[in-house]
Amino acid sequence: MAPLKSASGINVSTFEWIIVLLLGAVALSALARRIKVPYPTFLAIGGALIAFVPSSPSWALEPDLALALFVAPVLLDAAFDTSLRDLRNNWVPVSTLVVAAVGLTTAAVAYVAHRLMPDMPWAAAVALGAIVAPPDAAAAVAILSQVKLPHRMVKVLEGESLLNDATALLIYRIAVGAIATEHLAWSQVAPTMALALVGSVVAGYLAARVMPLVIVRITEAPSSIIMQFATTFMVWIGAEHLGLSGILTIVVYAITMARAAPARMPARLRVPSYAVWDTMVFVLNVLAFMLIGMQMRPIWTRLDADVRWDYCLAAAWILLTVVLVRLAWVTFYRTTLRTLVAHGIYHPKDPKQVASAKGGLIISWCGMRGLVTLATAFALPENFPHRDFIVFSAFAVVLGTLVVQGLTLRPLILAFGLKDDDPVGIEVARARAVAYRAALDAIEDDPSEEAEILRLEYRAILMQADDDPHGGITNGELPADPLRRRAIEAARKSIFDLRATEVIGDDAFHRVEEELDRAELSAGG
């Protein structure tokens, strides 16, 4: 069976529909930016509408392809920008959300689903719980980029959405395996979990050490980008064949790669690579939401009117469970932490680690589900018990959280008046000052007129660094010559050192790196 097909095969009509769907997604994304809501919200609505559009296509996707196609590149894109320093500084709240919140959500949804559908096997109910448990990074980031939340809160949410997929998918794999074998003892599960966790970390680290040796030899941008995608899929597929966690392997692979890749990849390759990855993440979100919408129509048409009502009611209860469990856990965690601090049992290094009531509510409300939930629902085998109900409920949870929480999150943040003290901006100013002092030192002994003009430009940047941390580099009117490239190389080395010693975090590093990339390209680098 072809990975993607229609009843009449891949033909002109199919191609026309793809073009229409992509253009429609672009329009929806533009509308979402205009009214300042996350674009996945409108994609979910569009996907739901496709199920009821007459003569719309009916494409199918092989279940085994879903996770590799949709999750692997999206997860690598998110993990590549993740700061190990921020993860370590916020490991307590992140780990509780990744483990406890996902576990409790899975258990609660499984219980509710089994009560609503008594003939549903417990393993299938657990699989449903694992599918809807992990929040989506893209939806939350789309909102958080529009407002200035406290930096630590953003890092907690980003860290959670990066790692909770691994926890949920591990539970999902065990539940699906239990259905396949009809019996799964704890003595079989424990070694599998240990191998998946430890083996995935080792495999991801080793892959990140080996793959760059190949990629760095490719100096043509299109070929380099193709290799980046190919190696990402290779790492995922290899991990799956070894019985490891593809998600955890990709996360470790991306984080490890991110530490060394900037020093090995020139700006003329990095700039187009980032643009292509951003585009592909958007396209994959579009395809996932459209394809799941197409799955809804055959499910809906197969159901009697009474069964449709039962499915809708059950999906509403599952949606409510998902929202309330996250709210209850965050409230419990925040209250417990404040109690421990008040009694002197716990002493956080940063008092801001204990979220306020408003901050806790915002974190609770950032529980929108998205791409990973859709992809894992796709990945269920065709003969899986209650597959139609699970896919229907998964889409209902994604649509419900994106519409209800996605549309109300920004007004809620603005109403609470939470402010960001902009630690990234402070670090950017610090990094920029160090970088351009290094650039000045690199050309200090050059007596040429061009060097003197360049020194004047860099001194002007240094004077502005403290006053305008969000300002960028002005490239001036100098000719593109080796002198500027030598200075930029020295500046770039200095910010590598700042990140390696954790004087600055990855957010500040990438912002200054982007400025240096633009300067390097203007110098013909």
Secondary structure as UniProt FT lines:
FT   STRAND          4..5
FT   TURN            7..8
FT   HELIX           12..35
FT   HELIX           39..50
FT   TURN            51..52
FT   TURN            54..55
FT   STRAND          60..61
FT   HELIX           63..66
FT   HELIX           67..71
FT   HELIX           72..80
FT   HELIX           84..89
FT   HELIX           91..95
FT   HELIX           96..101
FT   HELIX           102..116
FT   TURN            118..119
FT   HELIX           122..132
FT   HELIX           137..144
FT   TURN            145..146
FT   HELIX           151..181
FT   HELIX           186..215
FT   TURN            216..217
FT   HELIX           221..241
FT   TURN            242..243
FT   HELIX           246..264
FT   HELIX           267..302
FT   HELIX           305..342
FT   TURN            343..344
FT   HELIX           351..353
FT   HELIX           357..365
FT   HELIX           371..378
FT   TURN            382..383
FT   TURN            385..386
FT   HELIX           387..416
FT   HELIX           423..443
FT   TURN            444..445
FT   HELIX           449..465
FT   TURN            466..467
FT   TURN            469..470
FT   TURN            476..477
FT   HELIX           482..500
FT   TURN            501..502
FT   HELIX           506..522
FT   TURN            523..524
//
